[in-house]
Amino acid sequence: MDWLAASSGNSGEASPRSSTLKRKKSAVQDARLLVLGPSAVGKSAVVVRFLTKRFIGEYDHSSEIKYKHTVVIDQENVVFEILDSCSSEKITEDTFEEHMKWADGIVLLYAITSFKTFELVKKLSKRLQEHRRSNYMTPMILLGNKRDMSHVRQVTKIQGEHLSHELNCLFAEVSASEDATEIADAFLNLYREIQNSKRRSRTFLDKVFGSLGTKSKN
């Protein structure tokens, strides 16, 4: 499948993208995904696995990269825009708010081999929850990457599940290095959650405006 990358940096491998993310009117078959997490958890490896089914190994970029990717889901073309952010420790508050307003869904990653990354994700989740409570409850999936390295695991699956319950979001343990299918399933499950959320929002607005219309007639 075709995919396109545009980096906010000036490296030769990708063209510069606008410093400001512009949120376009979203069609049902579109989804904008923000990928967040500390450094060395395999964010880019997970994204590229989804885009190409290939594994690129460790790749810690210093600037964010935006991809566009089309997938056929339920006989419809779905256009994914995926923003692979730099490590969460480097994201400023203004950039974080800008990204959150742009995104339809969030992929939040830690490495099961590093309790430090799990602790950093827990801190990041507090910022996410503050935004989600005061704005739109953005759909999210929590991913524990590097499942293939369970022999050096530092974060249990139960700990990941517990955090996902606190965040009221989807959860899965994955291996970017071994299994492209489970990575694809994670992204598709998040897409379906986004669509369900949009439908609930439209139903709520229809009820509100329908009620207002009835009152105005009376």
C-alpha positions as CSV (number, residue, x, y, z in Angstrom):
1,M,0.0,0.0,0.0
2,D,1.2,3.5,-0.7
3,W,2.3,5.7,2.1
4,L,3.8,9.2,2.4
5,A,5.9,10.8,5.0
6,A,6.5,14.5,5.7
7,S,8.9,15.6,8.4
8,S,8.8,18.9,10.3
9,G,12.6,18.9,10.2
10,N,14.8,19.7,7.2
11,S,16.4,16.3,6.6
12,G,16.8,15.2,3.0
13,E,14.7,12.1,3.5
14,A,11.3,13.9,3.8
15,S,9.9,17.2,2.8
16,P,9.2,19.9,5.4
17,R,5.6,20.1,6.7
18,S,3.8,23.2,7.9
19,S,4.7,24.1,11.5
20,T,1.0,24.3,12.3
21,L,-1.3,21.3,12.0
22,K,-4.5,22.3,10.3
23,R,-7.5,20.2,11.2
24,K,-9.7,19.5,8.1
25,K,-13.3,18.6,8.2
26,S,-13.3,14.9,8.8
27,A,-15.2,12.4,6.6
28,V,-16.4,9.1,8.1
29,Q,-13.6,7.3,6.2
30,D,-10.8,9.5,7.5
31,A,-8.9,9.2,10.8
32,R,-6.1,11.3,12.3
33,L,-4.0,9.4,14.8
34,L,-1.4,10.9,17.2
35,V,1.3,8.5,18.3
36,L,2.7,9.3,21.8
37,G,5.3,7.8,24.1
38,P,8.8,8.1,25.6
39,S,11.9,7.5,23.6
40,A,13.1,4.0,22.8
41,V,9.6,2.3,23.0
42,G,9.4,1.6,19.3
43,K,6.9,4.3,18.2
44,S,8.3,4.6,14.7
45,A,8.7,0.8,14.4
46,V,5.1,0.3,15.3
47,V,3.9,3.0,12.8
48,V,6.1,1.6,9.9
49,R,4.9,-1.9,10.6
50,F,1.3,-0.7,10.1
51,L,2.3,1.2,7.0
52,T,4.5,-1.3,5.2
53,K,4.4,-4.6,7.3
54,R,8.2,-4.2,7.5
55,F,10.2,-3.9,10.7
56,I,12.8,-1.1,10.8
57,G,14.3,-1.7,14.3
58,E,15.1,1.1,16.7
59,Y,14.7,4.6,15.2
60,D,14.6,7.6,17.6
61,H,13.9,10.7,15.5
62,S,14.3,14.2,16.8
63,S,11.4,15.7,14.9
64,E,7.8,14.6,14.3
65,I,6.9,12.8,11.1
66,K,3.5,12.8,9.5
67,Y,2.3,9.9,7.3
68,K,-0.7,9.3,5.1
69,H,-1.9,5.8,4.4
70,T,-5.0,4.3,2.8
71,V,-6.5,1.0,3.9
72,V,-9.7,-0.8,2.8
73,I,-11.9,-1.5,5.8
74,D,-15.4,-2.9,5.4
75,Q,-15.2,-2.3,1.6
76,E,-14.4,1.4,2.2
77,N,-11.2,3.3,1.6
78,V,-10.0,4.7,4.9
79,V,-7.4,7.4,4.8
80,F,-5.2,7.4,7.9
81,E,-3.1,10.5,8.8
82,I,-0.6,9.4,11.4
83,L,1.5,11.9,13.4
84,D,4.6,10.1,14.8
85,S,5.6,12.6,17.5
86,C,9.1,13.0,18.9
87,S,9.5,11.6,22.4
88,S,6.9,12.8,24.9
89,E,9.6,14.3,27.1
90,K,10.4,16.8,24.4
91,I,6.8,17.9,23.6
92,T,6.0,21.4,24.9
93,E,2.6,22.2,26.4
94,D,1.6,24.3,23.4
95,T,2.6,21.6,20.9
96,F,0.8,19.0,23.0
97,E,-2.5,21.0,23.0
98,E,-2.2,21.6,19.3
99,H,-1.7,17.9,18.6
100,M,-4.6,16.9,20.8
101,K,-7.0,19.3,19.0
102,W,-5.9,17.8,15.7
103,A,-6.2,14.2,16.6
104,D,-9.2,11.9,16.2
105,G,-7.5,9.1,18.1
106,I,-4.3,8.5,20.2
107,V,-1.9,5.6,20.2
108,L,0.0,5.7,23.5
109,L,3.1,3.4,23.8
110,Y,5.4,2.1,26.4
111,A,7.9,-0.8,26.3
112,I,7.1,-3.9,28.5
113,T,10.9,-4.2,29.0
114,S,11.2,-0.8,30.7
115,F,9.3,0.2,33.8
116,K,10.7,3.7,33.4
117,T,8.8,4.1,30.1
118,F,5.6,2.8,31.8
119,E,6.1,5.4,34.6
120,L,6.6,8.2,32.0
121,V,3.4,7.0,30.2
122,K,1.5,7.2,33.5
123,K,2.7,10.8,33.9
124,L,1.7,11.6,30.3
125,S,-1.7,10.0,30.8
126,K,-2.5,12.6,33.5
127,R,-2.0,15.3,30.9
128,L,-4.1,13.4,28.4
129,Q,-6.9,12.9,30.9
130,E,-7.0,16.6,31.8
131,H,-7.4,17.4,28.2
132,R,-10.0,14.7,27.5
133,R,-12.1,15.7,30.5
134,S,-12.2,19.4,29.6
135,N,-12.6,18.8,25.8
136,Y,-13.5,15.9,23.6
137,M,-13.0,12.4,25.1
138,T,-10.6,11.4,22.3
139,P,-10.5,7.6,21.7
140,M,-7.3,6.0,22.6
141,I,-5.4,2.7,22.7
142,L,-2.6,1.9,25.1
143,L,0.1,-0.4,23.6
144,G,2.8,-2.3,25.4
145,N,5.4,-2.9,22.8
146,K,8.3,-5.5,22.7
147,R,6.1,-8.4,23.8
148,D,8.6,-10.7,22.0
149,M,11.1,-9.8,24.9
150,S,8.9,-11.2,27.7
151,H,11.9,-12.9,29.2
152,V,13.2,-9.5,30.3
153,R,9.7,-8.0,31.1
154,Q,9.5,-5.3,33.7
155,V,5.8,-4.4,33.2
156,T,3.2,-7.0,33.7
157,K,0.2,-7.3,31.4
158,I,-2.0,-6.8,34.5
159,Q,-0.3,-3.4,35.1
160,G,-1.0,-2.4,31.5
161,E,-4.6,-3.5,31.7
162,H,-5.1,-1.6,35.0
163,L,-3.8,1.6,33.4
164,S,-6.0,1.2,30.4
165,H,-9.0,0.8,32.7
166,E,-8.0,4.1,34.5
167,L,-7.8,5.8,31.1
168,N,-11.0,4.1,29.8
169,C,-9.3,3.1,26.6
170,L,-8.4,0.0,24.5
171,F,-5.3,-2.0,25.4
172,A,-3.0,-4.6,23.8
173,E,0.5,-5.9,24.1
174,V,2.3,-6.1,20.7
175,S,5.6,-6.9,19.0
176,A,6.6,-4.6,16.2
177,S,9.5,-6.9,15.5
178,E,7.5,-10.1,15.1
179,D,3.9,-9.6,14.2
180,A,2.4,-7.1,11.7
181,T,-1.1,-8.5,12.0
182,E,-1.5,-7.6,15.7
183,I,-0.2,-4.1,14.9
184,A,-2.8,-3.7,12.2
185,D,-5.5,-5.0,14.5
186,A,-4.6,-2.4,17.1
187,F,-4.9,0.5,14.6
188,L,-8.1,-0.9,13.1
189,N,-9.7,-1.3,16.5
190,L,-8.8,2.3,17.3
191,Y,-10.3,3.4,14.0
192,R,-13.6,1.6,14.8
193,E,-13.7,3.2,18.3
194,I,-13.2,6.6,16.6
195,Q,-16.2,5.9,14.3
196,N,-18.3,4.7,17.2
197,S,-17.5,7.9,19.1
198,K,-18.4,10.0,16.1
199,R,-21.7,8.2,15.8
200,R,-22.5,8.7,19.5
201,S,-21.6,12.4,19.1
202,R,-23.9,12.8,16.1
203,T,-26.8,11.0,17.9
204,F,-26.4,13.3,20.9
205,L,-26.3,16.5,18.8
206,D,-29.4,15.3,16.8
207,K,-31.3,14.8,20.1
208,V,-30.2,18.2,21.4
209,F,-31.1,20.1,18.2
210,G,-34.3,18.1,17.8
211,S,-35.3,19.0,21.3
212,L,-34.5,22.7,20.7
213,G,-36.6,22.6,17.4
214,T,-39.6,21.1,19.2
215,K,-39.4,23.7,22.0
216,S,-39.2,26.6,19.4
217,K,-42.4,25.3,17.7
218,N,-44.2,25.3,21.0
